[in-house]
Amino acid sequence: MSRTRRGLLLVGLASGLVGVLLIASPGIARGVSLTGGARTAPVAVVGVAAVVLAARSLLNALGGDTPGDGERRAATAGAFPSPERRPRYDPPGTEFAQRVNAIGWTDRRDAEPENRRELRDDLRDVATSALSRADGASPSEVETWLDDGSWTDDPLASAFFAGDLVPSLSPSGYVRALVRGEPPFARRARHAVTALSKRSGAGDVTPAPSADVRTAFEDEPAVRTSRYLPDGEESREHESATDRARGVTAAALAVGGLGIVTLRPELFLLALFGITVSGYARAVPTPSRAVTVERAVSNSEPAVGDEVEVTLSVRNVGDTTLADLRLVDGVPPGLTVVDGSPKFATALRPGKRASVTYTVEAVRGDHAFDPALVVTRDALGVRKREALVDTETAVSCRPPAEPLSGRAPARPTTRAGRSRSDAPGPGIEFHSVREYRPGDPPSRIDWRRKAKTGEFSTVAFHEHRRQRVLVVVDARAEAYVARSDGADGSDGGGEGGDGEPVVQRGVAAAAALVSRFRSAGVPVGLAALSPRSCRLSPGRGGDHHRRLREVLATHPAFGWEAPDGEVDASAAVREIHRRVWADARIVFVSPLSDDASVTAARRFDAHGHPVSVLSPDPTAPSRARGYESGYASLARERRLRRLRAAGIPASDWDPSEPLREVTRDGRSHATTSG
């Protein structure tokens, strides 16, 4: 109990004791005669205190600041589970839009605001790369254009680079900026991105943010049932009073306080109703959770795109009627509800059963259902019990193997057979001559040199080793971005769905590459760049291939929910390098959504691995693109150029194109540069 509440309790007990004494012995007060302010002050203080407590109680009710409930709201961001929605995947450029929105008015007091300087430096690097590519100009020429503002006809865009970080404003300009609700520097940044996108040929974008980004800023993320209750809750149950009880308490205090201050007995009597309800809320026991929950699915192994009916049943196994029973099913993150609802409410007598049916669309992967959330409330709805009930159910959706035709790609994959190693050993191609060592095979002794000089020497050849390939999928949280146009990413195989992260396109591409390498006889392995460690060394054979497909379909690293935690790209690459052959080729599948992905590819190259990058593009032109999408496209193009300049082939793939085209050489729609 807090110090404030302890003090209020002591005051209340003391005043109550005085009141009881005065009623029991009225003669005690005969010697005390109060008049004027001394008589009315205590009454006024009590009334005002009651009104203040009412206001505080109401604010606490709105904010969830009650014992136990604050922790629950902190764990769930105050949101009720919404399992019918997939986890929210931010569209490309959302982080940049957040940086622009963070530009405020208060930093105008600083001569060199750090956040503004970092934003302009970042955008200046992107502009230098984009304009150099578009106009064939040198970086120094582009710098001159940016400094004098001659690169665009938009005065706002040119002023972003040529003007001050804190633009000076006239009184009228300041008023106009206040009316717009946005600092001039942020407005200039939006127009600069728009002009750069148009000038570089990346497509037309609007200076305003897209509807997807506005939704990402305003919409609450989906909350899973398994994360609704606070961590560490014993027996996975939680008891608390509802907002209804707190609201009635606040109303009773307010009406009672006004009745005391105004000396209106009818108001004070009206408060007795609220006091009664508040007392009932503290006296009534929390409803029992004497229920059993069952879940059944119409097809536990559907094909991609099939609709699966889910039936959730609840039965009252107690001996009392449940006046208010609410049930929320734990739909897996990857499945989307296409018909019906996983939530329902009912009253249930002892021994009775109720059920609800809804339909989900199957997508790639193994999807285990979360526990169902059961909420029981009393008849007046002032006390509730929340509990998670486990019902083991899973839907396994394995897409068919990608059809194989054509030949393997030249560098993004590799040809079958053997490759030459720099290490000396047995072979047919000359490498070097060294001194003879006991145990060297006679066939490798240089007998001609022995005949001429009388000295023994051994000939070494280039050792030929079987080529190995490791497919690495970028599955960090930064790679869980949505397509900017909300496309389903279908490849003709019925795959995809609303709100699909581009990581799933990368996983599908990895599955196609694995099948291609197996067909070519190349030992292939798999790894994930993710906090959820996943590594499978290169190998061959049917069992190994089935294991690869199993890992791609079921491993948490390739799931539909973004992982928690950050990844040190250099450390992760170093760990992968330690566990594979030094000459293994790396095929890195990444949307290149941040600079860390470029760092990872270059680190693989620095460790001596031949590297190629296959990049599903989340910024492909869409029906309505905001400035943030234009920035994401420009920044991603800059990353592709950095990789290609370092000698790393990088294929830019539009995920709306068929997957089989990605694994072909010559007929691919990806633009590859060596």
NUMAR-844001 format. One line per field, with one value per residue (C-alpha): residue in three letters; x, z, y. Coordinates in steps of 0.5 Angstrom, whole numbers, plus 2048, in hexadecimal, padded with zeros to 3 digits. Layout:
<nodes>
type = c(Ala,...)
c1 = c(X,...)
c3 = c(Z,...)
c2 = c(Y,...)
</nodes>
This chain:
<nodes>
type = c(Met,Ser,Arg,Thr,Arg,Arg,Gly,Leu,Leu,Leu,Val,Gly,Leu,Ala,Ser,Gly,Leu,Val,Gly,Val,Leu,Leu,Ile,Ala,Ser,Pro,Gly,Ile,Ala,Arg,Gly,Val,Ser,Leu,Thr,Gly,Gly,Ala,Arg,Thr,Ala,Pro,Val,Ala,Val,Val,Gly,Val,Ala,Ala,Val,Val,Leu,Ala,Ala,Arg,Ser,Leu,Leu,Asn,Ala,Leu,Gly,Gly,Asp,Thr,Pro,Gly,Asp,Gly,Glu,Arg,Arg,Ala,Ala,Thr,Ala,Gly,Ala,Phe,Pro,Ser,Pro,Glu,Arg,Arg,Pro,Arg,Tyr,Asp,Pro,Pro,Gly,Thr,Glu,Phe,Ala,Gln,Arg,Val,Asn,Ala,Ile,Gly,Trp,Thr,Asp,Arg,Arg,Asp,Ala,Glu,Pro,Glu,Asn,Arg,Arg,Glu,Leu,Arg,Asp,Asp,Leu,Arg,Asp,Val,Ala,Thr,Ser,Ala,Leu,Ser,Arg,Ala,Asp,Gly,Ala,Ser,Pro,Ser,Glu,Val,Glu,Thr,Trp,Leu,Asp,Asp,Gly,Ser,Trp,Thr,Asp,Asp,Pro,Leu,Ala,Ser,Ala,Phe,Phe,Ala,Gly,Asp,Leu,Val,Pro,Ser,Leu,Ser,Pro,Ser,Gly,Tyr,Val,Arg,Ala,Leu,Val,Arg,Gly,Glu,Pro,Pro,Phe,Ala,Arg,Arg,Ala,Arg,His,Ala,Val,Thr,Ala,Leu,Ser,Lys,Arg,Ser,Gly,Ala,Gly,Asp,Val,Thr,Pro,Ala,Pro,Ser,Ala,Asp,Val,Arg,Thr,Ala,Phe,Glu,Asp,Glu,Pro,Ala,Val,Arg,Thr,Ser,Arg,Tyr,Leu,Pro,Asp,Gly,Glu,Glu,Ser,Arg,Glu,His,Glu,Ser,Ala,Thr,Asp,Arg,Ala,Arg,Gly,Val,Thr,Ala,Ala,Ala,Leu,Ala,Val,Gly,Gly,Leu,Gly,Ile,Val,Thr,Leu,Arg,Pro,Glu,Leu,Phe,Leu,Leu,Ala,Leu,Phe,Gly,Ile,Thr,Val,Ser,Gly,Tyr,Ala,Arg,Ala,Val,Pro,Thr,Pro,Ser,Arg,Ala,Val,Thr,Val,Glu,Arg,Ala,Val,Ser,Asn,Ser,Glu,Pro,Ala,Val,Gly,Asp,Glu,Val,Glu,Val,Thr,Leu,Ser,Val,Arg,Asn,Val,Gly,Asp,Thr,Thr,Leu,Ala,Asp,Leu,Arg,Leu,Val,Asp,Gly,Val,Pro,Pro,Gly,Leu,Thr,Val,Val,Asp,Gly,Ser,Pro,Lys,Phe,Ala,Thr,Ala,Leu,Arg,Pro,Gly,Lys,Arg,Ala,Ser,Val,Thr,Tyr,Thr,Val,Glu,Ala,Val,Arg,Gly,Asp,His,Ala,Phe,Asp,Pro,Ala,Leu,Val,Val,Thr,Arg,Asp,Ala,Leu,Gly,Val,Arg,Lys,Arg,Glu,Ala,Leu,Val,Asp,Thr,Glu,Thr,Ala,Val,Ser,Cys,Arg,Pro,Pro,Ala,Glu,Pro,Leu,Ser,Gly,Arg,Ala,Pro,Ala,Arg,Pro,Thr,Thr,Arg,Ala,Gly,Arg,Ser,Arg,Ser,Asp,Ala,Pro,Gly,Pro,Gly,Ile,Glu,Phe,His,Ser,Val,Arg,Glu,Tyr,Arg,Pro,Gly,Asp,Pro,Pro,Ser,Arg,Ile,Asp,Trp,Arg,Arg,Lys,Ala,Lys,Thr,Gly,Glu,Phe,Ser,Thr,Val,Ala,Phe,His,Glu,His,Arg,Arg,Gln,Arg,Val,Leu,Val,Val,Val,Asp,Ala,Arg,Ala,Glu,Ala,Tyr,Val,Ala,Arg,Ser,Asp,Gly,Ala,Asp,Gly,Ser,Asp,Gly,Gly,Gly,Glu,Gly,Gly,Asp,Gly,Glu,Pro,Val,Val,Gln,Arg,Gly,Val,Ala,Ala,Ala,Ala,Ala,Leu,Val,Ser,Arg,Phe,Arg,Ser,Ala,Gly,Val,Pro,Val,Gly,Leu,Ala,Ala,Leu,Ser,Pro,Arg,Ser,Cys,Arg,Leu,Ser,Pro,Gly,Arg,Gly,Gly,Asp,His,His,Arg,Arg,Leu,Arg,Glu,Val,Leu,Ala,Thr,His,Pro,Ala,Phe,Gly,Trp,Glu,Ala,Pro,Asp,Gly,Glu,Val,Asp,Ala,Ser,Ala,Ala,Val,Arg,Glu,Ile,His,Arg,Arg,Val,Trp,Ala,Asp,Ala,Arg,Ile,Val,Phe,Val,Ser,Pro,Leu,Ser,Asp,Asp,Ala,Ser,Val,Thr,Ala,Ala,Arg,Arg,Phe,Asp,Ala,His,Gly,His,Pro,Val,Ser,Val,Leu,Ser,Pro,Asp,Pro,Thr,Ala,Pro,Ser,Arg,Ala,Arg,Gly,Tyr,Glu,Ser,Gly,Tyr,Ala,Ser,Leu,Ala,Arg,Glu,Arg,Arg,Leu,Arg,Arg,Leu,Arg,Ala,Ala,Gly,Ile,Pro,Ala,Ser,Asp,Trp,Asp,Pro,Ser,Glu,Pro,Leu,Arg,Glu,Val,Thr,Arg,Asp,Gly,Arg,Ser,His,Ala,Thr,Thr,Ser,Gly)
c1 = c(800,803,804,7FE,7F9,7FC,7FB,7F4,7F2,7F5,7F1,7EA,7EB,7EC,7E6,7E2,7E4,7E2,7DB,7DA,7DC,7D7,7D1,7D2,7D4,7D1,7D3,7DA,7D9,7D5,7DB,7DD,7D9,7DC,7D9,7DB,7E0,7E3,7DC,7DC,7E3,7E3,7DD,7E0,7E7,7E3,7DF,7E5,7E9,7E4,7E3,7EB,7EB,7E6,7EA,7F0,7EC,7E9,7F0,7F3,7ED,7EF,7F6,7F6,7FA,7F7,7FB,7FC,7F9,7FE,803,7FE,7FD,805,805,800,800,7F9,7F6,7F2,7F4,7F3,7F5,7F1,7F6,7FD,803,804,809,80C,80C,813,815,811,818,819,812,813,819,816,810,815,817,814,814,818,81E,81E,822,828,82D,82E,829,82C,826,825,82C,82C,826,829,82F,82C,827,82D,831,82B,82A,832,831,82A,82C,833,82F,82A,82E,835,838,83E,83D,840,83B,835,838,838,831,82E,832,82F,829,829,827,820,81A,817,819,817,81B,821,821,822,829,82B,827,828,827,822,81F,81E,817,813,80D,808,80C,80C,805,804,808,805,7FE,801,803,80A,811,814,81A,815,811,817,81A,813,814,81B,81A,814,819,81E,81A,817,81E,821,81C,819,812,80D,80C,808,80B,805,806,802,7FC,800,805,800,7FC,803,803,7FC,7FA,7FC,800,7FC,7FD,7FD,7F9,800,803,7FC,7FE,804,80A,80B,803,802,7FE,7FD,7F7,7F5,7F0,7EE,7E8,7E6,7E5,7DE,7DF,7E4,7E0,7DA,7DF,7E1,7DA,7D8,7DE,7DC,7D4,7D6,7DB,7D6,7D1,7D5,7D8,7D1,7CD,7C8,7C6,7C3,7CA,7CD,7C7,7C9,7D0,7CE,7CC,7D3,7D6,7D2,7D4,7DB,7DB,7D8,7DE,7E2,7DE,7DC,7E0,7E4,7E0,7E2,7E6,7E3,7E3,7E6,7E8,7E8,7EB,7EA,7ED,7E9,7F0,7F7,7FB,7F8,7FB,7FE,7F8,7F3,7ED,7ED,7E7,7E9,7E3,7E4,7E0,7DF,7DC,7DA,7DC,7DA,7D4,7D2,7D0,7D5,7D1,7D7,7DC,7E0,7E5,7EB,7EE,7F6,7F6,7FD,801,802,7FA,7F5,7EE,7EA,7E3,7E0,7E3,7E7,7E4,7DD,7D9,7D4,7D0,7D1,7CD,7D1,7D2,7D0,7D5,7D6,7DA,7DC,7DF,7E3,7E8,7EF,7F3,7F9,800,807,80A,808,803,801,7FB,7FC,7F8,7F1,7F0,7EA,7E7,7E1,7DE,7D8,7D1,7D2,7D9,7DD,7E2,7E5,7EA,7EF,7F2,7F6,7F3,7F8,7F5,7FB,7F9,7FD,7FC,802,802,808,808,80A,811,812,812,819,81B,820,827,82A,82C,834,836,830,830,836,837,837,83E,844,848,84F,852,858,85B,860,85E,85D,85A,85C,85D,864,865,86C,873,875,87B,87A,877,877,870,86F,86C,871,86C,86D,875,878,87C,87F,882,885,888,88B,88D,88D,888,881,87B,874,86F,868,862,85C,857,850,84A,843,83F,83B,836,833,82C,82B,825,824,81F,821,81B,81D,81C,815,812,80B,80B,809,803,800,801,801,807,804,808,803,803,7FD,802,802,7FC,7FB,800,806,80D,812,816,811,813,81A,818,814,81A,81F,81B,81B,823,824,820,824,82A,828,826,82D,830,833,834,830,82E,82A,82B,827,82A,825,825,822,828,827,82D,82D,834,834,832,82F,82A,822,822,827,822,81C,81F,820,819,817,81B,819,812,812,818,816,81C,817,811,80B,80D,813,818,81A,821,826,82C,833,834,83B,83B,836,839,840,83C,839,840,843,83E,83E,844,849,847,840,83C,837,830,82D,826,824,81F,825,821,826,82E,82F,82D,833,838,836,837,83D,840,83E,843,848,848,84A,843,841,83A,834,82E,827,823,81B,819,814,814,811,80C,805,7FF,800,807,809,810,812,811,815,81B,81B,81C,821,825,824,827,82D,82E,82E,833,837,837,839,83E,841,841,83B,836,82F,828,822,81C,815,811,80B,80F,80F,814,816,819,81E,821,822,828,827,81F,81F,81B,820,826,82C,833,83A)
c3 = c(800,7FE,803,801,801,808,80A,808,80B,812,811,80F,815,81A,817,817,81E,820,81D,821,827,826,824,82A,82F,82D,833,831,82C,831,833,82C,829,821,81D,817,813,818,817,810,80E,810,80C,806,807,807,801,7FD,7FF,7FC,7F5,7F5,7F6,7F1,7EC,7EE,7EE,7E7,7E4,7E7,7E4,7DD,7DE,7E1,7E7,7EC,7F0,7EB,7E5,7E3,7E2,7DD,7D9,7D9,7D6,7D1,7CF,7D2,7CC,7CC,7C8,7C1,7BE,7B8,7B5,7B3,7B7,7B4,7AF,7AE,7A6,7A4,7A6,7AC,7B0,7AC,7AD,7B4,7B4,7B0,7B5,7BA,7B8,7BD,7BF,7C5,7C2,7BE,7C4,7C2,7BD,7BA,7BC,7BC,7BA,7B4,7B2,7B2,7AE,7A9,7A8,7A7,7A2,79F,79E,79B,796,794,792,78E,78A,788,786,782,77F,77E,782,787,78F,78F,78A,78D,794,790,78D,794,797,792,792,78A,78A,78A,789,78F,794,79A,798,796,79D,7A1,79F,79D,7A3,7AA,7AF,7B3,7AE,7B0,7AF,7AF,7B3,7AE,7AC,7B3,7B3,7AD,7B0,7B6,7B2,7AE,7B5,7B2,7B2,7AC,7AC,7AC,7A6,7A2,7A4,7A1,79A,79A,79A,795,790,790,78F,789,786,787,784,78A,789,78B,792,796,79B,7A0,7A4,7A1,7A4,7A6,7AA,7AD,7AF,7B2,7B6,7B9,7B9,7BF,7BE,7BE,7C5,7C6,7CB,7CE,7CF,7D2,7D9,7DD,7DD,7E3,7E5,7E9,7E6,7E0,7E3,7E5,7EA,7EA,7EA,7E4,7E2,7E3,7EB,7EB,7E7,7EC,7F1,7EE,7ED,7F4,7F7,7F2,7F4,7FB,7FB,7F8,7FD,803,800,7FE,804,7FF,803,7FC,7F9,7FF,7FF,7F7,7F9,7FD,7F7,7F4,7FB,7FB,7F4,7F6,7FD,7F9,7F4,7FA,7FD,7F7,7F6,7EF,7EA,7E9,7E3,7E4,7DC,7D7,7D0,7CA,7C3,7BC,7B5,7AF,7AC,7B0,7A9,7A4,79E,79D,79C,79F,7A4,7AA,7AF,7B6,7BB,7C3,7C8,7CF,7D5,7DC,7E0,7E7,7EB,7EA,7E4,7E1,7DF,7DB,7D7,7D2,7CE,7C9,7C5,7C4,7BC,7BA,7B8,7B0,7AF,7AE,7AF,7A9,7AB,7B2,7B9,7BE,7C3,7C7,7CD,7D0,7D7,7D9,7DD,7E1,7DC,7D6,7D0,7CB,7C5,7BF,7B8,7B4,7AE,7AD,7A6,7A6,7A5,7A5,7AB,7B2,7B6,7BD,7C0,7C6,7CD,7CD,7D1,7D6,7D9,7DE,7E2,7E7,7E6,7E7,7E3,7E9,7EA,7E5,7E4,7DE,7DD,7D7,7D5,7D1,7CC,7C7,7C0,7BA,7B2,7AE,7A7,7A3,79C,796,793,78F,787,784,77D,77A,77C,783,783,782,788,78C,78D,78A,785,788,788,78B,78B,78C,793,794,799,796,795,790,78A,782,782,784,78B,78D,78E,795,799,799,7A0,7A2,7A1,79A,795,790,78A,78C,78D,787,784,77F,784,787,781,780,787,78B,790,792,791,791,78C,790,78C,78D,791,78F,794,793,793,799,79A,7A0,79F,7A4,7A6,7A9,7AE,7B3,7B5,7B0,7AB,7AD,7A9,7A5,79D,79C,798,79C,797,798,795,791,78D,789,78E,793,798,79C,79F,7A2,7A6,7A4,7A7,7A1,7A5,7A3,79C,79E,7A1,79B,796,79B,79A,793,793,797,792,78D,790,792,78A,788,78D,791,799,79C,7A3,7A6,7AB,7AE,7B0,7B6,7BE,7BD,7BB,7B5,7B2,7AD,7AA,7A3,7A1,79B,79B,79C,7A3,7A4,79F,7A2,7A9,7A5,7A3,7AA,7AD,7A8,7AA,7B1,7B4,7B9,7B5,7AF,7B3,7B1,7B8,7B8,7BD,7C3,7C4,7BF,7BB,7BB,7B3,7B4,7BA,7B7,7B0,7B4,7B7,7B1,7AE,7B4,7B2,7AB,7A6,7A4,79D,79D,799,79C,799,79E,79D,7A0,79E,7A0,7A4,7A8,7A8,7AD,7A7,7A3,7A8,7A9,7A1,7A1,7A8,7A4,79E,7A3,7A6,79F,79D,796,798,793,796,794,796,796,795,79A,797,790,78D,790,78F,794,797,79C,79D,7A2,79C,797,79D,79E,796,796,79C,79A,793,796,79A,793,790,796,796,78E,78F,794,78F,792,78D,78F,78C,78D,78D,78D,791,78C,787,787,78C,786,782,788,787,780,77C,776,777,77E,77F,784,782,784,784,785)
c2 = c(800,807,80C,811,80B,809,810,811,80A,80D,813,810,80B,811,815,80E,80D,814,814,80D,810,817,812,80E,813,81A,81D,81D,823,827,82B,82D,832,834,83A,83D,83B,836,832,832,831,829,828,82C,828,821,823,826,820,81B,81F,81E,817,816,819,815,80F,811,812,80C,808,80B,809,803,805,800,7FA,7F4,7F8,7FC,7F7,7F3,7F9,7FA,7F3,7F4,7FC,7FC,7F8,7F2,7EC,7ED,7E6,7E7,7EC,7EA,7EE,7F4,7F5,7FC,7FE,800,807,807,808,80E,811,811,815,81A,81A,81B,822,826,82E,82E,82C,832,835,831,834,82D,828,821,81E,823,822,81B,81B,81F,81C,815,818,81B,815,812,818,817,810,811,817,814,80E,812,817,814,81A,819,81A,820,823,821,824,82A,82A,828,82E,833,830,82F,828,829,82E,82D,833,82F,829,82D,831,82A,829,831,834,834,82F,834,838,83F,841,847,848,847,841,83E,83F,83B,836,835,835,82F,82C,82A,82D,830,82B,825,827,829,822,81F,823,821,81A,81B,81F,819,814,817,819,813,80F,80B,80D,812,813,818,81D,81A,814,80E,80B,805,809,80D,806,804,80A,80A,803,7FF,7F8,7F2,7EE,7E7,7E3,7E0,7E7,7EA,7E8,7EB,7E6,7E2,7E2,7DC,7D6,7DB,7DF,7E6,7E9,7F0,7F5,7F8,7FF,7FF,7FE,804,808,807,809,80F,811,810,814,81A,81A,819,81F,823,822,823,82A,82C,829,826,81F,81C,81C,819,814,812,811,80B,807,808,806,800,7FE,7FF,7FB,7F5,7F6,7F4,7EF,7EB,7E5,7E5,7E0,7D9,7D7,7D0,7CF,7CA,7CC,7C8,7CA,7C6,7C8,7C5,7C4,7C3,7C3,7C7,7CA,7D1,7D6,7D1,7D3,7CF,7CF,7D0,7CE,7D0,7CD,7CF,7CB,7CD,7C8,7CC,7CC,7D3,7D7,7DB,7E2,7E5,7E0,7E3,7DF,7E1,7DC,7DC,7DC,7DB,7E1,7DF,7DD,7E2,7E2,7E2,7E1,7E1,7E3,7DF,7E3,7E2,7E4,7E0,7DE,7D6,7D2,7CC,7C6,7CB,7CB,7D1,7D1,7D6,7D5,7D9,7D8,7D9,7D9,7D5,7D7,7D4,7D1,7CD,7D2,7D0,7D3,7D7,7D6,7D8,7DE,7DD,7E3,7E2,7E8,7E9,7EB,7F2,7F2,7F5,7EF,7EB,7E5,7E4,7DD,7DA,7D3,7CE,7CA,7C7,7C8,7C9,7CA,7C8,7CB,7C9,7CC,7C7,7C7,7CC,7CA,7C9,7CB,7CE,7CF,7D1,7D8,7DA,7DE,7DF,7D7,7D3,7CD,7C6,7C2,7C4,7CB,7CC,7CE,7D2,7CD,7C8,7C1,7BB,7BD,7BE,7C6,7C8,7CC,7CC,7C8,7C7,7C2,7BB,7B8,7B1,7AE,7B2,7AD,7AB,7AE,7B5,7B5,7B9,7B4,7B8,7BD,7B7,7B5,7BC,7BE,7B8,7BB,7B8,7BD,7BD,7C0,7C3,7C4,7C8,7C4,7C3,7C3,7C3,7C9,7CB,7D0,7D3,7D7,7DC,7E0,7E7,7E6,7EB,7F0,7F5,7F0,7F0,7F5,7F5,7F6,7FE,7FC,7F7,7F2,7EA,7E8,7E3,7DF,7DB,7D5,7D8,7DB,7E1,7E5,7EC,7EF,7EA,7EC,7EC,7E7,7E2,7E3,7E2,7DB,7D9,7DB,7D7,7D1,7D2,7D3,7CD,7C9,7CB,7CA,7C3,7C1,7C4,7BF,7C5,7C4,7C9,7CC,7D1,7D6,7DC,7E3,7E4,7E4,7DD,7D9,7D4,7D1,7CA,7C8,7C7,7C0,7BC,7B6,7B5,7B5,7BC,7BF,7BD,7C0,7C7,7C7,7C5,7CB,7D0,7CE,7CD,7D1,7D7,7DB,7DB,7DC,7E2,7E6,7EA,7E8,7EC,7EE,7F1,7EE,7F0,7EE,7EE,7E9,7E5,7E4,7E2,7DD,7DA,7DA,7D6,7D0,7D0,7CE,7D4,7D3,7D2,7D7,7DC,7DE,7E3,7E4,7EB,7F1,7F6,7FA,7FD,7FE,7F8,7F3,7F6,7F5,7EE,7EC,7F0,7EC,7E6,7E8,7EA,7E3,7E1,7DE,7DF,7E3,7E5,7E8,7E7,7ED,7ED,7F4,7F7,7FD,7FB,801,801,804,80A,80B,810,814,80E,809,80D,80E,806,805,80A,808,800,802,805,7FF,7FB,7FF,7FF,7F7,7F7,7FC,7F7,7F2,7EE,7EC,7EF,7EC,7F1,7ED,7EF,7EA,7EB,7E7,7DF,7DC,7D7,7DD,7DF,7D8,7D9,7DC,7E0,7E0,7E4,7EA,7EC,7F1,7EE,7F2,7EF)
</nodes>
